[in-house]
Amino acid sequence: MLQAINDNIKGWLGMVIVALISLPFMLWGIQSYFDDAGPRYAAKVNDMEISANEFERSVSMQRQSMLRQYGGKLPIEETALRERTLTQLINQRLLESVSFEKGYRISDSILSAKIKQLFTVDGVFDRLRFEANANSLGMSIPMYEQALRNELRLQQMQSAIANSAFVTKEEMQNLATLNEQTRDITVLTFNTEHFSTAEKPTEEEIRQYYEINLHRFMTPEKIKIDYVEITADALSENVEIDEGQIKKMYEQYVASISGREERKARHILLKTTEDGAVGNSNRAAVKEKIQSLKKELEQGADFAELAKKHSQDSGSAVDGGDLGWVMLGDMVKPFEQALYNLSLSGKNGGEISEAVETQFGYHLIKLDDVRSETVESFEIKRVGFEEEMKADSAASMFYDLSERLATTAYENPDSLDISAEELGLKITSTDYFFRHQKAGQGVNITENEKLRNIAFSPLVLEQGSNSDIIEISPTHVIVLRLNEHVPATAIPLDQVSSKIENILIAQNGHEQTKAAALDVQSKIEAGESIEGLQMDGIQVGNISSLGRRDNTKVSDPSILRTAFEISSGQNGSASVSLIDLMSGDVALVVLTKVNTPDNIAQNQLDLVKSDALRDNAIRDFSSILLAIKEGADIDKNTRLIEK
């Protein structure tokens, strides 16, 4: 539920707090993971219990979030995920309690304004959307409001911490100097092909390498899975068409077309004043004048010429009163009503209104032209309306069924039968497929990399549970479980011996090249000049004024990184570092000079200050949280973490 911090707090500290404490405030019914002898909570924080239900659901939500973020592959072990999730829940409870104790409060008006902000669509508060969101989180409205109140209270504390961070001018200047520092380096690249004299390895060396690195010479494991799926396309085929609704949609379409009618108009404006008795006299005089102009028009006078001569609307008078094309809502109401009551049947293309009074004065309005979209027939629009109705109904059904599938599969992790029976779904089995395979090797859903990663995850492969719900596309979800697993098997040595031979030759050649580089390094550090050490197989390059972000000046990113990791040598001795390059060659990076900037631009100082404030605030917040935890009574149920 604290995800809204991430959505609404702008800046770095908000992201840190989300990382530390953000978890869904969700409860979900599950079977007990405990026997009668063990505790039925995940943790107790100062006598506040974190229930097993809340913990397990939070683990599931965290797992799904990581799988989406990392392309269907869980980046950490299941035990680490569970431990981290429990730590986040504990942090959340502690911070909620402390923020309240320290006097942070959220008034009803602030809470109400926040809810309106979150659930206002097109300027109107959507009560149904608000209630649906709370229901989707397993909360009543009061529970949701309290969770949001806690969240906003934490934002108050976060702002207080951020505002207390500071950085001194000296610290800012030193950091900026380091950041803008450049270095002169010399790079000696040792060509592996030149220095390698590696001989062909013996059969015994090949066998030993094979046995030590057997994991590299295995046929990959493969599995079959069972799965159930929900697709919006399949659901739309079963949607029944409501004829009454189709007709209503057509009526709304016709009304919207008529509402978009545009009218080309001209007007003559004579302004009025509102100053007491003077204003009353002015209004009467203006009305008499506008009526006299109306008579001139009735006698054949040209509207455009009268507008140029008499209209007090400076924007349109020079164009003969031309206002261009206007729609409903563009003009003030009295003007709009008069304009839309005119027709094109009058003289010179359109009717001219009687005197119309608005807050600006009196107008004469002439209709020049009318244009609107062509209303298509019911038969033509029906096809689109049916598709729209099917899509809307299927989307609603898809959402509801997806939620039910997620619930039943989670609450019954040992089988897909209950989910299939309750939702009327078919259990489908795949052929064998591998964890990693090229495009075209899989069939249907096994082509999906995200699905394969989840199928081979510890939850499915080792624990034998149903997967969490997997989104193949916005209109296609599945839940899967393991059907059969064939472990990886070793490839016979005779089939990989030539490959191992090449590996060993390359490795030995690299070691020989590295030895040659180390010999040169020791000589440079002893004081010998680089020029006197040049020989065949060594390429020497000098790079001046290398900055921390000058990636284009180096042939390998490790050169840039190493250049700024080297410290200046003591007593004038050379500073040298040996590195392996991505090409397979070896290089020596020699630091020849450190260049300190004389002046630093203000925008760079501002950037450094911003970064330093961020780092200081993060450190302050972490220290506060650590102090809170040290003074708290925390009891973790470690058995639950290890499940």
ZAKEDO-133774 format. One line per 3 residues: number of its first residue (from 0); their letters; for each residue x, y, z of C-alpha. Coordinates in Angstrom, 1 decimal, always signed. Last residue first. Layout:
! residues N
NUM	A	X:Y:Z | ...
END
This chain:
! residues 643
642	KEI	+9.9:-22.4:+4.8 | +13.0:-20.8:+6.2 | +11.4:-17.4:+6.9
639	LRT	+8.5:-19.0:+8.7 | +10.8:-20.9:+11.1 | +12.6:-17.7:+11.9
636	NKD	+9.5:-16.3:+13.7 | +11.0:-12.9:+14.5 | +10.7:-11.2:+17.9
633	IDA	+11.5:-7.5:+18.0 | +11.6:-5.4:+21.2 | +12.7:-2.0:+19.9
630	GEK	+15.5:+0.3:+21.1 | +18.0:-1.1:+18.6 | +15.4:-0.9:+15.8
627	IAL	+14.8:+2.8:+16.4 | +18.5:+3.5:+16.4 | +18.9:+1.7:+13.1
624	LIS	+16.0:+3.6:+11.6 | +17.5:+6.9:+12.6 | +20.9:+5.9:+11.3
621	SFD	+19.3:+4.9:+8.0 | +17.5:+8.2:+7.7 | +20.6:+10.2:+8.5
618	RIA	+22.6:+8.2:+5.9 | +20.0:+8.8:+3.3 | +19.9:+12.5:+4.2
615	NDR	+23.6:+12.8:+3.9 | +23.7:+11.0:+0.5 | +21.0:+13.2:-0.9
612	LAD	+22.5:+16.3:+0.4 | +25.8:+15.3:-1.1 | +24.2:+14.6:-4.5
609	SKV	+22.4:+18.0:-4.5 | +25.7:+19.8:-3.5 | +27.6:+18.1:-6.2
606	LDL	+25.0:+19.2:-8.8 | +25.0:+22.8:-7.4 | +28.8:+22.8:-7.6
603	QNQ	+28.7:+21.6:-11.2 | +26.1:+24.3:-12.1 | +28.4:+26.9:-10.5
600	AIN	+31.3:+26.0:-12.8 | +34.5:+24.8:-11.2 | +37.7:+26.8:-11.4
597	DPT	+41.4:+25.7:-11.3 | +40.7:+22.1:-12.0 | +43.1:+19.5:-10.5
594	NVK	+45.1:+17.4:-13.0 | +46.7:+14.1:-11.7 | +49.7:+13.0:-13.7
591	TLV	+51.5:+9.9:-15.0 | +49.2:+7.0:-13.8 | +50.3:+3.8:-15.6
588	VLA	+47.7:+1.3:-16.7 | +49.2:-2.0:-17.7 | +47.2:-4.1:-20.1
585	VDG	+46.5:-7.8:-20.8 | +44.7:-9.2:-23.9 | +41.6:-11.3:-23.9
582	SML	+39.6:-8.7:-25.9 | +37.6:-7.8:-22.7 | +40.8:-6.6:-21.2
579	DIL	+42.5:-8.0:-18.1 | +44.1:-5.4:-15.8 | +47.5:-4.6:-14.3
576	SVS	+47.9:-1.4:-12.3 | +50.8:+1.0:-12.1 | +51.6:+4.0:-10.0
573	ASG	+55.2:+5.3:-10.6 | +57.4:+6.3:-7.8 | +57.7:+10.0:-6.9
570	NQG	+58.1:+9.5:-3.2 | +54.8:+7.5:-2.9 | +52.8:+6.8:-6.1
567	SSI	+49.5:+8.6:-6.8 | +46.5:+6.3:-6.1 | +45.0:+4.2:-8.9
564	EFA	+41.2:+3.8:-8.8 | +40.6:+6.6:-11.2 | +42.7:+5.1:-14.0
561	TRL	+41.3:+1.7:-13.2 | +37.7:+2.6:-14.1 | +38.8:+4.2:-17.3
558	ISP	+40.9:+1.2:-18.3 | +38.1:-1.2:-17.3 | +35.8:+0.5:-19.8
555	DSV	+38.0:-0.8:-22.7 | +39.2:+1.2:-25.8 | +39.5:+4.5:-23.9
552	KTN	+38.9:+8.1:-25.0 | +35.2:+7.4:-25.8 | +34.4:+6.6:-22.2
549	DRR	+35.3:+10.1:-20.9 | +33.0:+10.1:-17.9 | +35.6:+10.3:-15.1
546	GLS	+37.8:+12.6:-17.2 | +41.0:+11.8:-19.0 | +43.1:+14.9:-19.4
543	SIN	+45.8:+13.2:-21.6 | +45.8:+9.6:-22.9 | +49.1:+8.0:-24.0
540	GVQ	+49.2:+4.7:-25.9 | +51.8:+1.9:-26.0 | +51.2:-1.3:-27.9
537	IGD	+53.3:-4.2:-26.7 | +53.8:-7.3:-28.9 | +57.2:-6.3:-30.1
534	MQL	+59.2:-4.2:-27.5 | +58.9:-1.0:-25.5 | +60.7:-1.1:-22.2
531	GEI	+63.1:+1.8:-22.8 | +60.3:+4.1:-23.7 | +58.5:+3.2:-20.5
528	SEG	+61.4:+4.5:-18.4 | +62.8:+2.3:-15.6 | +62.1:+3.5:-12.1
525	AEI	+61.6:+0.3:-10.1 | +57.9:+0.6:-10.5 | +58.4:+0.5:-14.3
522	KSQ	+60.6:-2.6:-14.0 | +58.0:-4.4:-11.7 | +55.3:-3.6:-14.3
519	VDL	+57.4:-4.9:-17.2 | +57.7:-8.3:-15.4 | +54.0:-8.3:-14.5
516	AAA	+53.2:-7.8:-18.2 | +55.3:-10.7:-19.3 | +53.7:-12.9:-16.6
513	KTQ	+50.2:-11.8:-17.8 | +51.0:-12.8:-21.3 | +52.2:-16.3:-20.1
510	EHG	+49.0:-16.6:-18.0 | +46.9:-15.6:-21.1 | +48.6:-18.3:-23.2
507	NQA	+47.9:-20.9:-20.5 | +44.2:-20.0:-20.5 | +43.9:-19.9:-24.3
504	ILI	+45.6:-23.3:-24.6 | +43.4:-24.7:-21.8 | +40.2:-23.5:-23.5
501	NEI	+41.2:-24.9:-26.9 | +41.9:-28.3:-25.3 | +38.6:-28.2:-23.5
498	KSS	+36.7:-27.7:-26.8 | +38.7:-30.6:-28.3 | +37.8:-32.8:-25.3
495	VQD	+34.1:-32.1:-25.5 | +32.6:-35.2:-27.1 | +35.2:-37.6:-25.8
492	LPI	+34.4:-36.4:-22.3 | +30.8:-37.6:-22.4 | +28.2:-34.8:-21.8
489	ATA	+27.0:-34.9:-18.2 | +23.3:-34.9:-17.4 | +20.9:-32.1:-16.4
486	PVH	+17.8:-33.2:-14.5 | +14.5:-34.3:-16.2 | +11.5:-32.7:-14.5
483	ENL	+7.9:-33.6:-15.0 | +4.5:-31.9:-14.5 | +5.6:-28.8:-12.6
480	RLV	+2.9:-26.1:-12.1 | +1.5:-23.2:-14.1 | -0.8:-20.2:-13.7
477	IVH	-1.6:-18.2:-16.8 | -2.5:-14.7:-17.9 | -3.4:-13.3:-21.3
474	TPS	-5.0:-9.9:-22.1 | -2.2:-7.5:-20.9 | +0.3:-10.1:-22.2
471	IEI	+2.0:-13.2:-20.7 | +1.0:-12.0:-17.3 | +1.9:-14.8:-14.9
468	IDS	-0.2:-15.6:-11.8 | +2.0:-16.9:-9.0 | +3.3:-20.4:-9.7
465	NSG	+1.7:-23.5:-8.3 | +3.9:-25.3:-5.8 | +6.4:-28.1:-6.3
462	QEL	+8.8:-26.6:-3.7 | +11.9:-27.3:-5.9 | +10.8:-26.6:-9.5
459	VLP	+7.8:-24.3:-8.9 | +8.8:-22.1:-6.0 | +12.5:-22.6:-6.8
456	SFA	+12.1:-21.0:-10.3 | +12.4:-23.1:-13.4 | +8.8:-22.5:-14.5
453	INR	+9.2:-18.8:-13.6 | +12.2:-18.4:-15.9 | +10.4:-20.3:-18.7
450	LKE	+7.3:-18.1:-18.4 | +9.4:-14.9:-18.6 | +11.2:-16.3:-21.6
447	NET	+8.0:-16.9:-23.6 | +8.6:-19.5:-26.3 | +7.1:-22.0:-23.9
444	INV	+3.7:-20.4:-24.5 | +3.3:-21.8:-28.1 | +6.1:-24.3:-28.8
441	GQG	+9.7:-23.7:-27.9 | +12.8:-24.1:-30.1 | +11.7:-21.3:-32.5
438	AKQ	+13.7:-18.6:-30.7 | +16.7:-20.0:-28.9 | +16.5:-21.9:-25.6
435	HRF	+17.4:-21.3:-22.0 | +15.4:-23.1:-19.3 | +14.7:-26.0:-21.6
432	FYD	+11.4:-27.5:-22.9 | +9.6:-30.8:-22.7 | +6.1:-30.9:-24.2
429	TST	+3.4:-28.9:-22.6 | +0.3:-29.9:-20.6 | -3.1:-28.1:-20.6
426	IKL	-5.5:-27.9:-17.7 | -8.9:-26.5:-19.0 | -10.7:-23.8:-17.2
423	GLE	-14.2:-23.6:-15.8 | -13.3:-21.2:-13.0 | -14.1:-23.4:-10.0
420	EAS	-13.0:-26.6:-11.7 | -9.7:-25.3:-13.2 | -8.7:-23.6:-9.9
417	IDL	-9.5:-26.7:-7.9 | -7.6:-29.0:-10.3 | -4.5:-26.8:-10.4
414	SDP	-2.9:-28.7:-7.5 | -0.5:-28.4:-4.5 | -0.7:-24.6:-4.1
411	NEY	-4.4:-24.4:-3.1 | -4.7:-21.0:-1.5 | -2.4:-19.4:-4.1
408	ATT	-4.0:-21.1:-7.1 | -7.5:-20.1:-5.8 | -6.6:-16.5:-5.2
405	ALR	-4.6:-15.8:-8.4 | -7.4:-17.5:-10.4 | -10.1:-15.5:-8.7
402	ESL	-8.2:-12.2:-9.4 | -7.7:-13.3:-13.0 | -11.3:-14.2:-13.3
399	DYF	-12.4:-10.8:-12.2 | -10.0:-8.9:-14.4 | -10.8:-11.0:-17.5
396	MSA	-14.5:-10.7:-16.9 | -14.2:-6.9:-16.8 | -12.0:-6.9:-19.9
393	ASD	-14.3:-9.3:-21.7 | -17.3:-7.0:-21.0 | -15.5:-3.9:-22.2
390	AKM	-14.1:-5.7:-25.3 | -17.4:-7.3:-26.2 | -19.2:-3.9:-25.9
387	EEE	-16.5:-2.2:-28.0 | -16.8:-5.0:-30.6 | -20.5:-4.7:-30.7
384	FGV	-20.4:-0.9:-30.9 | -17.9:-1.1:-33.8 | -20.2:-3.5:-35.8
381	RKI	-23.3:-1.4:-35.0 | -21.8:+1.8:-36.4 | -22.5:+0.9:-40.0
378	EFS	-26.0:-0.5:-39.4 | -26.9:+2.5:-37.2 | -26.1:+4.9:-40.0
375	EVT	-23.2:+7.3:-39.9 | -23.9:+10.9:-38.7 | -21.8:+13.2:-40.9
372	ESR	-19.6:+15.5:-38.9 | -20.7:+19.1:-38.6 | -20.5:+22.4:-40.6
369	VDD	-22.5:+25.5:-40.5 | -22.0:+28.8:-42.4 | -22.2:+32.6:-42.2
366	LKI	-24.5:+33.2:-39.2 | -24.7:+36.9:-38.3 | -24.7:+38.2:-34.8
363	LHY	-25.7:+41.7:-33.6 | -24.3:+42.2:-30.2 | -24.9:+44.4:-27.1
360	GFQ	-22.4:+44.8:-24.3 | -19.6:+42.8:-22.8 | -21.7:+41.2:-20.0
357	TEV	-24.0:+39.9:-22.7 | -27.0:+41.5:-24.5 | -28.2:+40.2:-27.9
354	AES	-29.8:+42.6:-30.3 | -31.9:+40.6:-32.8 | -30.0:+38.0:-34.8
351	IEG	-28.9:+38.0:-38.4 | -29.9:+34.9:-40.5 | -27.6:+33.2:-43.0
348	GNK	-26.2:+33.1:-46.5 | -26.7:+36.6:-47.8 | -30.4:+36.7:-46.8
345	GSL	-31.8:+34.1:-44.4 | -32.1:+30.4:-44.7 | -28.8:+29.5:-43.1
342	SLN	-30.4:+29.3:-39.6 | -30.0:+31.1:-36.3 | -30.9:+29.6:-33.0
339	YLA	-27.4:+28.4:-32.5 | -26.0:+31.9:-32.6 | -28.6:+33.3:-30.1
336	QEF	-27.9:+30.5:-27.6 | -24.1:+31.0:-27.9 | -24.3:+34.8:-27.4
333	PKV	-26.5:+34.4:-24.3 | -24.2:+31.6:-23.0 | -20.8:+33.1:-23.4
330	MDG	-18.8:+31.8:-26.3 | -16.6:+28.7:-26.9 | -18.8:+26.2:-25.0
327	LMV	-20.7:+25.0:-28.1 | -18.4:+25.4:-31.0 | -17.0:+28.3:-33.0
324	WGL	-15.6:+28.7:-36.5 | -14.2:+32.1:-37.5 | -15.2:+35.2:-35.5
321	DGG	-15.4:+37.6:-38.5 | -16.6:+41.1:-37.4 | -15.7:+42.6:-40.7
318	DVA	-12.1:+41.5:-40.4 | -10.9:+44.8:-38.9 | -13.8:+44.5:-36.3
315	SGS	-12.7:+41.1:-35.1 | -10.0:+41.7:-32.5 | -10.9:+45.3:-31.8
312	DQS	-14.4:+44.4:-30.7 | -16.0:+47.9:-30.6 | -17.9:+47.3:-33.9
309	HKK	-19.0:+50.5:-35.7 | -17.1:+51.0:-39.0 | -15.6:+47.5:-39.6
306	ALE	-18.8:+45.8:-38.4 | -20.9:+48.0:-40.6 | -18.8:+47.0:-43.6
303	AFD	-19.0:+43.3:-42.7 | -22.8:+43.4:-42.3 | -23.4:+45.0:-45.7
300	AGQ	-26.5:+47.3:-45.6 | -29.6:+45.9:-47.3 | -32.5:+47.6:-45.5
297	ELE	-32.6:+44.9:-42.9 | -28.9:+45.6:-42.2 | -29.7:+49.3:-41.7
294	KKL	-32.5:+48.3:-39.3 | -30.1:+46.2:-37.2 | -27.8:+49.2:-37.0
291	SQI	-30.6:+51.2:-35.6 | -31.2:+48.5:-33.0 | -27.5:+48.6:-32.0
288	KEK	-27.8:+52.3:-31.4 | -30.9:+52.1:-29.3 | -29.3:+49.4:-27.2
285	VAA	-26.2:+51.5:-26.7 | -28.2:+54.5:-25.6 | -30.3:+52.4:-23.2
282	RNS	-27.1:+50.8:-21.7 | -25.3:+54.1:-21.4 | -28.2:+55.8:-19.5
279	NGV	-28.2:+52.9:-17.1 | -24.4:+53.1:-16.8 | -24.5:+56.8:-16.1
276	AGD	-27.0:+56.2:-13.3 | -24.6:+53.8:-11.6 | -21.4:+53.0:-13.4
273	ETT	-21.9:+49.8:-15.4 | -20.7:+50.6:-18.9 | -21.9:+49.1:-22.3
270	KLL	-19.9:+48.0:-25.3 | -21.3:+47.9:-28.9 | -20.3:+44.7:-30.6
267	IHR	-21.0:+43.7:-34.2 | -20.8:+40.0:-34.9 | -19.7:+37.5:-37.5
264	AKR	-20.2:+33.7:-37.4 | -19.0:+30.3:-38.7 | -20.8:+27.6:-36.8
261	EER	-19.4:+24.2:-35.6 | -21.4:+21.1:-34.7 | -19.6:+19.0:-32.1
258	GSI	-22.7:+18.6:-29.9 | -24.6:+17.1:-32.9 | -21.9:+14.4:-33.1
255	SAV	-22.1:+13.7:-29.4 | -25.9:+13.3:-29.5 | -25.6:+10.9:-32.4
252	YQE	-23.0:+8.8:-30.6 | -25.1:+8.8:-27.4 | -28.0:+7.5:-29.4
249	YMK	-25.9:+4.8:-31.0 | -24.6:+3.7:-27.5 | -28.2:+3.5:-26.3
246	KIQ	-29.2:+1.4:-29.3 | -26.3:-1.1:-28.5 | -27.3:-1.1:-24.9
243	GED	-30.9:-2.1:-25.8 | -29.6:-4.8:-28.1 | -27.5:-6.4:-25.3
240	IEV	-25.0:-8.7:-27.1 | -24.0:-11.8:-25.2 | -20.3:-12.2:-24.4
237	NES	-19.0:-15.8:-25.0 | -16.5:-14.9:-27.8 | -15.2:-12.0:-25.7
234	LAD	-13.9:-14.5:-23.1 | -11.7:-16.3:-25.5 | -10.1:-13.1:-26.7
231	ATI	-9.6:-11.9:-23.1 | -7.4:-14.9:-22.4 | -7.3:-17.0:-19.2
228	EVY	-4.9:-19.8:-18.8 | -4.4:-23.1:-16.9 | -1.1:-24.8:-16.9
225	DIK	+0.7:-28.1:-16.6 | +4.5:-28.2:-17.1 | +7.1:-30.4:-18.7
222	IKE	+10.7:-30.0:-17.8 | +14.3:-29.9:-19.1 | +17.7:-29.9:-17.6
219	PTM	+20.6:-28.8:-19.8 | +23.1:-31.3:-21.2 | +26.1:-30.8:-19.0
216	FRH	+29.7:-29.7:-19.8 | +30.1:-26.6:-17.7 | +29.1:-28.3:-14.5
213	LNI	+31.9:-30.8:-15.0 | +34.4:-28.0:-14.5 | +36.8:-29.9:-12.1
210	EYY	+36.2:-33.2:-13.8 | +36.7:-31.8:-17.3 | +39.8:-29.8:-16.3
207	QRI	+41.3:-33.0:-14.8 | +40.5:-35.0:-18.0 | +42.1:-32.4:-20.3
204	EEE	+45.2:-32.2:-18.1 | +45.4:-36.0:-18.2 | +45.0:-36.0:-22.0
201	TPK	+47.9:-33.7:-22.2 | +47.6:-30.0:-23.1 | +48.8:-28.7:-26.5
198	EAT	+51.6:-26.2:-25.9 | +51.3:-22.6:-24.8 | +53.8:-20.2:-26.5
195	SFH	+51.6:-17.1:-25.9 | +53.4:-13.7:-25.9 | +52.4:-12.7:-29.4
192	ETN	+48.9:-14.1:-29.4 | +48.2:-12.5:-26.0 | +49.0:-8.9:-27.2
189	FTL	+50.2:-6.9:-24.3 | +48.6:-3.4:-24.1 | +50.6:-0.6:-22.4
186	VTI	+48.4:+2.3:-21.4 | +49.9:+5.6:-20.3 | +47.8:+7.9:-18.2
183	DRT	+47.0:+11.6:-17.7 | +44.2:+12.3:-15.2 | +41.3:+14.6:-14.8
180	QEN	+39.6:+16.0:-11.6 | +36.0:+17.3:-12.0 | +34.5:+15.0:-9.4
177	LTA	+37.4:+15.3:-7.0 | +37.2:+19.1:-7.2 | +33.4:+19.0:-6.8
174	LNQ	+33.8:+16.9:-3.6 | +36.3:+19.2:-2.2 | +34.2:+22.3:-2.9
171	MEE	+31.1:+20.8:-1.5 | +32.9:+19.7:+1.7 | +34.3:+23.2:+2.1
168	KTV	+30.9:+24.8:+1.5 | +29.4:+22.7:+4.1 | +26.6:+20.1:+3.4
165	FAS	+23.1:+20.0:+5.0 | +20.3:+17.5:+5.8 | +17.5:+18.8:+8.1
162	NAI	+15.0:+19.3:+5.2 | +15.3:+15.7:+4.1 | +14.6:+14.4:+7.6
159	ASQ	+11.5:+16.6:+8.0 | +10.3:+15.6:+4.6 | +10.6:+11.9:+5.5
156	MQQ	+8.7:+12.5:+8.7 | +5.8:+14.1:+6.8 | +5.9:+11.3:+4.2
153	LRL	+5.5:+8.8:+7.0 | +2.3:+10.5:+8.1 | +1.1:+10.3:+4.5
150	ENR	+1.5:+6.5:+4.6 | -0.1:+6.1:+8.0 | -3.1:+8.1:+6.7
147	LAQ	-3.2:+5.9:+3.6 | -3.3:+2.7:+5.8 | -6.0:+4.3:+7.9
144	EYM	-8.1:+5.2:+4.9 | -7.8:+1.7:+3.5 | -8.8:+0.1:+6.7
141	PIS	-11.8:+2.4:+7.0 | -12.9:+1.5:+3.4 | -12.6:-2.2:+4.0
138	MGL	-9.5:-3.9:+2.7 | -8.5:-6.9:+0.7 | -6.3:-4.8:-1.6
135	SNA	-8.7:-5.4:-4.5 | -11.5:-4.2:-2.3 | -9.8:-0.9:-1.6
132	NAE	-9.2:-0.3:-5.3 | -12.8:-1.2:-6.1 | -14.1:+1.3:-3.4
129	FRL	-12.0:+4.1:-4.9 | -13.0:+3.2:-8.5 | -16.6:+3.2:-7.5
126	RDF	-16.3:+6.6:-5.8 | -14.8:+8.2:-8.9 | -14.2:+11.9:-8.0
123	VGD	-14.9:+14.0:-11.1 | -12.3:+16.2:-12.9 | -11.7:+13.8:-15.7
120	VTF	-11.1:+11.0:-13.3 | -10.5:+11.7:-9.6 | -9.3:+8.7:-7.6
117	LQK	-5.9:+9.6:-6.3 | -6.5:+13.3:-5.9 | -9.8:+12.8:-4.2
114	IKA	-8.1:+10.3:-1.8 | -5.4:+12.9:-1.0 | -7.9:+15.7:-0.4
111	SLI	-9.8:+13.5:+2.0 | -6.7:+12.6:+3.9 | -5.7:+16.3:+4.1
108	SDS	-9.2:+17.2:+5.3 | -9.3:+14.4:+7.9 | -6.0:+15.7:+9.4
105	IRY	-2.8:+13.8:+9.1 | -0.5:+13.8:+12.2 | +3.2:+13.7:+13.0
102	GKE	+3.6:+14.1:+16.8 | +6.8:+12.1:+17.4 | +4.8:+9.2:+18.8
99	FSV	+2.9:+8.9:+15.5 | +6.0:+8.9:+13.4 | +7.6:+6.4:+15.8
96	SEL	+4.7:+3.9:+15.5 | +4.5:+4.0:+11.7 | +8.3:+3.8:+11.5
93	LRQ	+8.4:+0.7:+13.6 | +5.6:-1.1:+11.8 | +7.2:-0.4:+8.4
90	NIL	+10.7:-1.4:+9.5 | +9.2:-4.7:+10.7 | +7.4:-5.2:+7.4
87	QTL	+10.6:-4.5:+5.5 | +12.6:-7.0:+7.6 | +9.9:-9.6:+6.9
84	TRE	+10.3:-9.0:+3.2 | +14.0:-9.2:+3.4 | +13.9:-12.5:+5.2
81	RLA	+11.4:-14.0:+2.7 | +13.4:-12.8:-0.3 | +16.6:-14.2:+1.2
78	TEE	+15.0:-17.6:+1.8 | +13.7:-17.6:-1.8 | +17.1:-17.0:-3.2
75	IPL	+17.7:-13.7:-5.1 | +17.5:-12.4:-8.7 | +14.1:-14.1:-9.5
72	KGG	+13.9:-14.4:-13.2 | +10.7:-13.5:-15.1 | +12.2:-10.5:-16.9
69	YQR	+13.9:-8.9:-13.9 | +11.3:-6.3:-13.0 | +8.3:-8.5:-13.6
66	LMS	+9.8:-11.3:-11.6 | +10.8:-8.9:-8.9 | +7.2:-7.6:-8.6
63	QRQ	+5.8:-11.1:-8.5 | +8.2:-12.1:-5.7 | +7.4:-9.0:-3.7
60	MSV	+3.7:-9.7:-4.1 | +4.1:-13.3:-3.0 | +6.2:-12.3:+0.0
57	SRE	+3.6:-9.7:+1.0 | +0.9:-12.3:+0.9 | +2.9:-14.6:+3.1
54	FEN	+3.7:-11.9:+5.6 | +0.1:-10.6:+5.8 | -1.3:-14.1:+6.4
51	ASI	+1.5:-14.9:+8.9 | +0.4:-11.9:+11.0 | +2.7:-9.1:+11.9
48	EMD	+2.0:-8.6:+15.6 | +2.4:-5.4:+17.6 | +3.8:-6.2:+21.1
45	NVK	+6.8:-4.0:+20.5 | +7.3:-5.6:+17.1 | +6.1:-9.3:+17.0
42	AAY	+7.0:-11.3:+13.9 | +5.6:-13.8:+11.4 | +2.7:-14.7:+13.7
39	RPG	+1.1:-18.0:+14.6 | +3.7:-19.0:+17.1 | +4.6:-22.7:+17.2
36	ADD	+3.2:-25.7:+19.2 | -0.2:-25.8:+17.5 | +1.4:-26.3:+14.1
33	FYS	+2.2:-23.4:+11.8 | +1.9:-22.6:+8.1 | -1.8:-22.0:+8.5
30	QIG	-3.8:-22.2:+5.3 | -4.1:-18.9:+3.5 | -6.5:-16.0:+3.5
27	WLM	-5.1:-12.8:+2.1 | -4.4:-9.6:+3.8 | -2.8:-6.7:+2.0
24	FPL	-1.0:-3.5:+3.1 | +1.4:-3.9:+0.2 | +5.0:-3.3:+1.1
21	SIL	+7.2:-0.2:+1.0 | +9.5:+0.0:+4.1 | +13.2:+0.2:+3.2
18	AVI	+13.1:+0.4:-0.6 | +10.2:+2.8:-0.5 | +12.1:+4.9:+2.0
15	VMG	+15.1:+5.1:-0.3 | +12.9:+6.0:-3.3 | +11.3:+8.8:-1.3
12	LWG	+14.8:+10.0:-0.3 | +15.7:+10.4:-4.0 | +13.1:+12.7:-5.3
9	KIN	+9.4:+13.1:-5.9 | +7.0:+11.6:-3.4 | +3.8:+10.8:-5.2
6	DNI	+4.1:+7.5:-7.1 | +6.9:+6.0:-4.9 | +5.1:+7.0:-1.8
3	AQL	+1.9:+5.6:-3.4 | +3.5:+2.2:-3.2 | +2.9:+2.3:+0.6
0	M	+0.0:+0.0:+0.0
END
